[in-house]
């Protein structure tokens, strides 16, 4: 069987590659999966499934360590899809160079049946290392063929005929588990799929950590796929694959191609259901893999415009939380500044730090800000325009526009529920400091120093606190803050 027709080494991604590595805005489904494994037994699965109709993103992160312990986090983010693609509360994917590098950030808790682990990761997926040339995408079409040649993005029939692509590379970076830092470097793959049909299946994984493979079964079409080693990258024909992957059936796969032989029962270790796909991890003596089974999306006409139903780790998140709440342990909910104050309060309470005082306070959650944006459509439009201008290089134009955006922020009003929560949390006889607390502020790799504002001397009157809150939120989208985030490659929202 002939190898894939290769592109020239060290050539840049084409316009088609760049366009196809962006989100698709499909009516139903846009799925991105990163899956990696190493020789000592670590396995990492990170996935976001977006549904444009429901304006909903669902994510899962699953980690298996060399001892066999498995921990999982699953989240739903409703209403923020149009502002922050590939992002839920704790997990974020960001494209830094299309078809070459993606940044992966997670901060939250993972659990198994017995306990929890606090986890923070900062990874890069790169298709640059041993998998040359540059790990260019392997596209798959609706007739279940796989190919690696360049695509004509100006041909709508060619683009509309695609179902997605696979890409091989490596995941590397830091993983902090319960305060202990580990450096990760493992073979990995990135899978993108959109507009798959019900009962379609994809099985992808690693054999002996040196061979990567991806096999796809489309309903009423034979199985096909491809595999890659350090030296070769070849297609797999339907005659070389026998794949049984229907739900509630005995799942198995056989691959026989030259020196590649795999015969495995796909016994699931973990199953997670997202919008349009169930994801299962399957592990054998000489392979680790994931099985994607596509299903019918749950029908609903309800578009969630606020965040009362968003949950993280079985907790309901309100628009505000007390600074003593365990929810303040999560920077994605209250920001890093509030998280640091919460940790300091605990150290003081436990007698580990003396001669320090942290005042009582309340934290307005990121859920509240997202709900406010969703409920003010004109503000939403201004924000989208500001983010697009920030991607350009005209700071003066961006600065002028952000002044108008700031005025738009000040012209909005907080919802009655948030005003009531603020009123219950403050006293009119006291004076308060209203402080910004960014999710990337005071981080391990970014400081955001001087980007946000603090309002001092605010009387404990609800309307005065509300005005200060809007000013703090607005400072997150100043020209200076947006430009800062552009150059350190983190999300604009």
C-alpha positions as CSV (number, residue, x, y, z in Angstrom):
1,X,0.0,0.0,0.0
2,X,1.4,3.4,-1.0
3,X,2.3,5.9,1.6
4,X,0.4,9.2,1.8
5,X,1.6,11.8,-0.7
6,X,3.7,14.1,1.6
7,X,4.0,17.8,1.5
8,X,7.3,19.6,1.4
9,X,9.1,19.6,4.8
10,X,9.1,22.9,6.7
11,X,6.5,24.5,4.4
12,X,3.8,26.6,6.1
13,X,0.2,25.6,6.6
14,X,-2.0,26.6,3.6
15,X,-4.9,29.0,3.7
16,X,-7.2,25.9,3.6
17,X,-5.4,24.4,6.7
18,X,-5.8,27.7,8.6
19,X,-9.5,28.0,7.8
20,X,-10.3,24.4,8.7
21,X,-8.5,24.6,12.0
22,X,-10.8,27.3,13.2
23,X,-14.2,26.6,14.6
24,X,-16.8,25.5,12.1
25,X,-20.0,27.1,13.5
26,X,-21.9,24.1,12.3
27,X,-25.6,23.8,13.2
28,X,-25.1,20.7,15.4
29,X,-21.6,19.6,16.1
30,X,-18.0,20.7,16.3
31,X,-15.8,18.3,18.2
32,X,-12.1,18.6,19.2
33,X,-10.2,15.9,21.0
34,X,-6.6,15.8,22.3
35,X,-5.5,12.3,23.3
36,X,-2.0,11.4,24.5
37,X,-0.1,8.5,26.2
38,X,3.5,7.7,27.2
39,X,5.6,4.7,27.9
40,X,5.3,4.8,31.7
41,X,1.5,4.5,31.6
42,X,0.2,8.1,31.8
43,X,-2.9,8.8,29.6
44,X,-4.6,12.1,29.0
45,X,-7.9,12.8,27.2
46,X,-9.1,16.4,26.7
47,X,-12.3,17.1,24.7
48,X,-14.7,20.0,23.9
49,X,-17.9,19.4,22.0
50,X,-19.7,22.6,20.8
51,X,-23.3,22.9,19.6
52,X,-24.1,26.1,17.9
53,X,-27.9,25.5,17.9
54,X,-28.0,25.0,21.6
55,X,-25.2,27.7,22.2
56,X,-23.6,25.1,24.4
57,X,-20.2,23.7,25.0
58,X,-19.4,20.5,26.9
59,X,-16.0,19.3,28.0
60,X,-14.3,16.4,29.6
61,X,-10.8,15.9,30.9
62,X,-9.7,12.4,31.9
63,X,-6.3,11.4,33.3
64,X,-5.0,7.9,34.1
65,X,-1.7,7.6,36.0
66,X,0.9,4.8,35.8
67,X,-0.7,3.1,38.8
68,X,-4.1,2.8,37.0
69,X,-5.9,5.5,39.0
70,X,-8.4,7.4,36.8
71,X,-9.8,10.9,37.5
72,X,-12.4,12.8,35.5
73,X,-13.9,16.3,35.2
74,X,-17.0,17.0,33.1
75,X,-18.5,20.4,32.6
76,X,-21.2,22.2,30.7
77,X,-21.0,25.9,29.6
78,X,-24.2,27.4,28.3
79,X,-24.6,30.8,26.8
80,X,-20.9,31.8,26.2
81,X,-20.2,29.9,23.0
82,X,-20.3,32.9,20.7
83,X,-17.7,34.8,22.9
84,X,-15.2,32.1,23.8
85,X,-15.0,29.1,21.5
86,X,-13.3,25.9,22.7
87,X,-13.8,26.9,26.3
88,X,-15.7,25.8,29.4
89,X,-15.3,27.0,33.0
90,X,-12.1,25.0,33.6
91,X,-10.8,23.8,30.3
92,X,-9.6,26.0,27.4
93,X,-8.1,25.3,24.0
94,X,-6.4,28.1,22.1
95,X,-4.9,27.9,18.7
96,X,-1.5,29.6,18.6
97,X,-0.3,28.5,15.1
98,X,-3.0,26.9,12.9
99,X,-2.3,23.2,12.2
100,X,0.9,23.4,14.3
101,X,0.4,24.4,17.9
102,X,-2.5,24.6,20.4
103,X,-2.3,25.7,24.0
104,X,-4.3,23.7,26.5
105,X,-5.1,25.1,30.0
106,X,-7.1,23.5,32.8
107,X,-7.6,24.5,36.4
108,X,-10.1,22.6,38.6
109,X,-10.8,19.3,40.4
110,X,-10.8,15.8,39.0
111,X,-12.5,12.9,40.8
112,X,-12.9,9.2,40.9
113,X,-15.3,7.1,43.0
114,X,-13.3,7.7,46.2
115,X,-11.6,11.1,46.2
116,X,-10.6,14.3,44.4
117,X,-7.5,15.8,43.0
118,X,-6.8,19.4,42.4
119,X,-5.2,19.8,39.0
120,X,-3.7,22.6,37.0
121,X,-2.3,22.0,33.5
122,X,-0.5,24.2,31.0
123,X,0.1,22.1,27.9
124,X,1.1,22.7,24.3
125,X,0.1,20.3,21.5
126,X,2.6,20.5,18.7
127,X,2.8,18.7,15.4
128,X,6.4,19.6,15.0
129,X,8.6,17.0,16.6
130,X,9.3,13.5,15.3
131,X,6.2,13.4,13.1
132,X,7.4,15.2,10.1
133,X,6.5,17.0,7.9
134,X,4.9,19.1,10.6
135,X,2.2,16.6,11.3
136,X,0.0,18.0,8.5
137,X,-3.7,17.1,8.8
138,X,-5.1,13.9,7.4
139,X,-8.5,14.9,6.1
140,X,-11.5,12.5,6.0
141,X,-14.4,12.8,3.6
142,X,-18.0,11.8,3.6
143,X,-17.2,8.7,1.5
144,X,-14.8,7.7,4.4
145,X,-11.6,8.2,2.4
146,X,-8.5,9.6,4.1
147,X,-6.1,11.9,2.3
148,X,-3.2,14.2,3.1
149,X,-2.9,16.4,0.0
150,X,-3.7,20.1,0.0
151,X,-7.3,21.2,-0.3
152,X,-8.7,23.9,-2.5
153,X,-10.6,26.2,0.0
154,X,-12.2,28.0,-2.9
155,X,-14.1,24.9,-4.0
156,X,-17.3,24.7,-1.8
157,X,-17.9,21.1,-2.9
158,X,-14.5,20.0,-1.6
159,X,-15.0,21.8,1.7
160,X,-18.6,20.6,2.3
161,X,-17.5,17.0,1.6
162,X,-15.2,17.0,4.7
163,X,-16.1,15.5,8.0
164,X,-12.9,16.5,9.8
165,X,-9.3,15.6,10.1
166,X,-6.7,13.9,12.3
167,X,-3.3,15.2,13.3
168,X,-0.4,13.5,15.1
169,X,2.2,15.2,17.3
170,X,3.1,15.6,21.0
171,X,1.8,17.1,24.1
172,X,4.2,18.7,26.5
173,X,4.1,21.1,29.5
174,X,3.5,21.2,33.2
175,X,0.8,19.4,35.2
176,X,0.4,20.4,38.9
177,X,-1.4,17.7,40.9
178,X,-2.3,18.6,44.5
179,X,0.6,21.1,44.5
180,X,3.2,18.7,43.0
181,X,4.5,19.7,39.6
182,X,5.2,17.1,36.9
183,X,6.6,17.7,33.4
184,X,4.7,15.9,30.7
185,X,6.0,14.9,27.2
186,X,4.0,12.3,25.3
187,X,2.9,11.3,21.8
188,X,-0.5,12.7,21.1
189,X,-3.2,13.2,18.5
190,X,-5.7,15.8,17.7
191,X,-9.1,14.7,16.2
192,X,-11.6,17.2,14.7
193,X,-15.0,16.0,13.6
194,X,-18.1,17.9,12.5
195,X,-21.5,16.9,11.1
196,X,-21.0,13.2,11.8
197,X,-24.1,11.0,11.4
198,X,-25.9,9.0,14.1
199,X,-24.1,5.6,14.7
200,X,-20.8,6.7,13.1
201,X,-17.8,5.6,15.1
202,X,-14.1,6.5,15.4
203,X,-11.5,4.5,17.2
204,X,-8.1,6.1,17.7
205,X,-5.1,5.2,19.9
206,X,-1.6,4.0,20.4
207,X,0.1,0.6,20.0
208,X,3.3,0.1,22.0
209,X,3.5,3.9,22.3
210,X,5.3,4.2,19.0
211,X,2.4,3.6,16.5
212,X,-0.6,5.9,16.2
213,X,-3.8,4.9,14.4
214,X,-7.2,6.2,13.6
215,X,-10.0,4.0,12.2
216,X,-13.4,5.3,11.2
217,X,-16.7,3.5,10.5
218,X,-19.5,5.5,8.8
219,X,-22.9,4.0,8.8
220,X,-23.5,1.9,5.6
221,X,-19.8,2.4,4.6
222,X,-16.9,0.1,5.2
223,X,-14.2,0.9,7.8
224,X,-11.1,2.8,6.7
225,X,-8.3,4.5,8.5
226,X,-4.6,5.3,8.7
227,X,-1.6,4.8,11.0
228,X,1.7,6.4,11.6
229,X,5.1,5.3,12.9
230,X,8.3,7.3,13.1
231,X,9.2,6.2,9.6
232,X,5.9,5.6,7.7
233,X,2.4,7.0,7.4
234,X,0.0,4.7,5.5
235,X,-3.7,4.2,4.8
236,X,-5.7,1.2,6.0
237,X,-8.2,-0.2,3.6
238,X,-11.6,-1.8,4.5
239,X,-10.1,-5.2,3.8
240,X,-7.5,-4.7,6.5
241,X,-10.0,-3.6,9.2
242,X,-12.8,-5.4,11.0
243,X,-14.5,-3.0,13.4
244,X,-17.7,-3.7,15.5
245,X,-18.6,-0.6,17.4
246,X,-22.3,-0.4,17.8
247,X,-23.7,0.6,21.2
248,X,-24.7,-2.2,23.5
249,X,-22.9,-4.7,21.3
250,X,-19.7,-6.7,21.7
251,X,-17.1,-4.2,20.6
252,X,-13.9,-5.3,19.0
253,X,-11.4,-4.3,16.3
254,X,-8.9,-6.2,14.2
255,X,-6.3,-4.5,12.0
256,X,-3.9,-6.5,9.8
257,X,-1.5,-4.5,7.6
258,X,2.0,-5.6,6.9
259,X,3.8,-5.5,10.3
260,X,0.8,-3.8,12.0
261,X,-1.4,-6.4,13.8
262,X,-4.0,-5.5,16.4
263,X,-6.7,-7.8,17.7
264,X,-8.5,-6.3,20.7
265,X,-11.8,-6.4,22.6
266,X,-12.8,-2.8,23.3
267,X,-13.7,-3.1,27.0
268,X,-14.6,0.4,28.2
269,X,-12.8,1.8,31.2
270,X,-14.7,5.1,31.3
271,X,-17.8,6.5,29.4
272,X,-18.8,10.1,29.1
273,X,-21.7,11.5,27.2
274,X,-21.4,14.9,25.6
275,X,-23.7,16.8,23.2
276,X,-23.6,14.6,20.2
277,X,-21.0,11.9,21.1
278,X,-20.2,9.4,23.8
279,X,-16.5,9.0,24.5
280,X,-15.0,5.7,25.9
281,X,-11.5,4.9,27.0
282,X,-10.3,1.4,26.1
283,X,-7.1,-0.2,27.3
284,X,-5.4,-3.5,26.4
285,X,-2.1,-5.2,27.0
286,X,-0.4,-3.4,24.1
287,X,-2.7,-0.5,23.2
288,X,-4.5,2.5,24.6
289,X,-7.4,4.1,22.8
290,X,-10.6,6.1,22.7
291,X,-13.8,5.2,21.0
292,X,-16.1,7.9,19.8
293,X,-19.8,6.9,19.1
294,X,-21.9,9.6,17.6
295,X,-25.5,9.9,18.5
296,X,-28.6,12.0,18.0
297,X,-28.4,15.4,19.7
298,X,-31.0,15.9,22.4
299,X,-33.8,18.1,21.1
300,X,-34.6,21.3,22.9
301,X,-35.9,24.7,21.9
302,X,-34.6,26.4,25.1
303,X,-31.5,28.6,24.7
304,X,-30.0,29.3,28.1
305,X,-29.3,33.0,28.4
306,X,-28.0,33.0,31.9
307,X,-25.9,30.7,33.9
308,X,-28.0,29.3,36.7
309,X,-27.8,25.8,35.5
310,X,-24.0,25.7,35.1
311,X,-22.4,23.3,37.6
312,X,-18.8,22.4,38.4
313,X,-18.1,19.2,40.3
314,X,-21.7,18.8,41.6
315,X,-21.9,22.4,43.1
316,X,-24.4,25.0,42.0
317,X,-22.6,28.3,41.3
318,X,-24.4,31.5,42.1
319,X,-23.8,35.0,40.9
320,X,-21.9,35.7,44.1
321,X,-20.1,33.6,46.6
322,X,-18.8,34.5,50.1
323,X,-15.0,34.9,50.3
324,X,-15.0,32.0,52.9
325,X,-16.7,29.6,50.4
326,X,-14.8,26.6,49.0
327,X,-15.9,27.8,45.6
328,X,-13.2,30.5,45.9
329,X,-10.6,27.7,45.5
330,X,-11.3,27.9,41.8
331,X,-9.8,30.7,39.9
332,X,-12.1,30.1,36.9
333,X,-15.0,31.0,39.1
334,X,-13.7,34.0,41.2
335,X,-10.3,34.8,39.6
336,X,-6.8,34.4,40.9
337,X,-6.8,37.5,43.2
338,X,-9.9,36.3,45.1
339,X,-8.5,32.7,45.1
340,X,-5.3,34.0,46.8
341,X,-7.2,35.9,49.4
342,X,-9.3,32.8,50.2
343,X,-6.2,30.7,50.6
344,X,-4.6,33.3,52.8
345,X,-7.7,33.4,55.0
346,X,-7.5,29.6,55.5
347,X,-3.8,29.8,56.4
348,X,-4.6,32.5,59.0
349,X,-7.6,30.5,60.4
350,X,-5.4,27.4,60.7
351,X,-2.7,29.4,62.6
352,X,-0.1,29.0,59.9
353,X,0.2,32.8,59.4
354,X,0.1,35.4,62.2
355,X,-0.2,39.2,62.2
356,X,-2.2,39.3,59.0
357,X,-5.9,40.2,58.4
358,X,-8.0,39.6,55.4
359,X,-11.4,41.4,55.5
360,X,-14.7,39.7,54.9
361,X,-16.1,40.0,51.5
362,X,-18.1,38.6,48.6
363,X,-17.0,37.6,45.1
364,X,-19.0,38.2,42.0
365,X,-18.4,35.1,39.9
366,X,-17.4,34.8,36.3
367,X,-20.9,33.3,35.8
368,X,-22.4,36.7,36.7
369,X,-20.3,38.5,34.1
370,X,-21.1,36.0,31.4
371,X,-24.8,36.2,32.2
372,X,-24.7,40.0,32.1
373,X,-23.0,40.0,28.7
374,X,-25.6,37.5,27.3
375,X,-28.5,39.6,28.6
376,X,-27.2,42.8,27.0
377,X,-27.1,42.2,23.3
378,X,-25.7,45.6,22.3
379,X,-22.9,45.2,24.8
380,X,-22.3,41.7,23.3
381,X,-22.0,43.2,19.8
382,X,-19.5,45.9,21.0
383,X,-17.5,43.2,22.7
384,X,-17.3,41.0,19.6
385,X,-16.2,44.0,17.6
386,X,-13.5,45.0,20.1
387,X,-12.1,41.4,20.2
388,X,-11.9,41.4,16.4
389,X,-10.1,44.8,16.4
390,X,-7.7,43.5,19.1
391,X,-6.6,40.8,16.7
392,X,-5.3,43.6,14.4
393,X,-2.3,45.9,15.1
394,X,-3.9,49.3,15.2
395,X,-3.7,50.2,18.9
396,X,-5.1,53.8,18.3
397,X,-8.2,52.5,16.6
398,X,-8.6,49.8,19.3
399,X,-8.2,52.4,22.0
400,X,-10.8,54.7,20.5
401,X,-13.3,51.8,20.2
402,X,-12.7,50.6,23.7
403,X,-13.6,54.0,25.1
404,X,-17.0,53.6,23.4
405,X,-17.1,50.0,24.8
406,X,-16.5,51.4,28.3
407,X,-19.4,53.8,27.9
408,X,-21.6,50.9,26.8
409,X,-20.6,48.9,29.9
410,X,-21.6,51.9,32.1
411,X,-24.9,52.3,30.4
412,X,-26.0,48.7,31.3
413,X,-27.7,47.7,34.6
414,X,-27.0,44.7,36.8
415,X,-29.9,42.2,37.0
416,X,-32.2,42.3,40.0
417,X,-30.8,38.9,41.3
418,X,-27.3,40.2,41.4
419,X,-28.3,43.5,42.9
420,X,-30.1,41.7,45.7
421,X,-27.1,39.5,46.4
422,X,-24.8,42.6,46.6
423,X,-27.3,44.3,48.9
424,X,-27.4,41.2,51.2
425,X,-23.6,41.1,51.3
426,X,-22.7,44.7,52.2
427,X,-23.6,47.2,54.9
428,X,-24.5,50.8,54.2
429,X,-22.5,51.8,57.3
430,X,-19.2,50.5,55.9
431,X,-16.7,51.5,53.2
432,X,-15.6,48.9,50.6
433,X,-12.9,48.3,48.0
434,X,-14.2,46.8,44.8
435,X,-11.3,44.9,43.2
436,X,-10.9,43.2,39.9
437,X,-9.9,39.5,40.0
438,X,-9.0,38.2,36.5
439,X,-8.8,34.5,35.7
440,X,-5.3,35.0,34.2
441,X,-4.2,37.6,36.8
442,X,-1.4,36.7,39.1
443,X,-1.0,33.4,37.4
444,X,2.1,31.1,37.2
445,X,3.0,32.3,33.8
446,X,1.1,35.7,33.5
447,X,0.8,38.5,35.9
448,X,-1.6,41.0,34.1
449,X,0.0,43.6,36.3
450,X,-1.7,47.0,36.0
451,X,-4.3,45.8,33.5
452,X,-7.4,46.0,35.7
453,X,-8.7,48.6,38.2
454,X,-9.6,48.7,41.9
455,X,-12.3,51.1,43.2
456,X,-11.5,52.3,46.7
457,X,-13.7,54.1,49.2
458,X,-17.0,52.8,47.9
459,X,-19.9,53.4,50.3
460,X,-22.0,50.3,51.1
461,X,-24.9,51.5,49.0
462,X,-26.0,49.0,46.4
463,X,-26.0,51.3,43.4
464,X,-22.5,52.6,44.2
465,X,-21.1,49.1,44.5
466,X,-22.9,48.2,41.2
467,X,-21.3,51.1,39.4
468,X,-17.9,50.0,40.6
469,X,-18.5,46.4,39.5
470,X,-19.3,47.6,36.0
471,X,-16.1,49.6,35.9
472,X,-14.1,46.6,37.0
473,X,-15.7,44.4,34.4
474,X,-15.1,47.0,31.7
475,X,-11.4,47.2,32.6
476,X,-11.1,43.6,31.5
477,X,-11.8,44.8,27.9
478,X,-9.7,48.0,27.8
479,X,-7.4,48.4,24.8
480,X,-4.4,47.8,27.1
481,X,-5.8,44.6,28.6
482,X,-6.9,43.2,25.2
483,X,-3.5,43.9,23.6
484,X,-1.7,42.3,26.6
485,X,-3.7,39.1,26.2
486,X,-3.1,39.1,22.4
487,X,0.7,39.1,22.9
488,X,0.8,36.5,25.6
489,X,-1.6,34.2,23.6
490,X,-4.5,33.9,26.1
491,X,-8.2,34.3,25.5
492,X,-9.7,37.7,24.9
493,X,-12.7,37.0,27.1
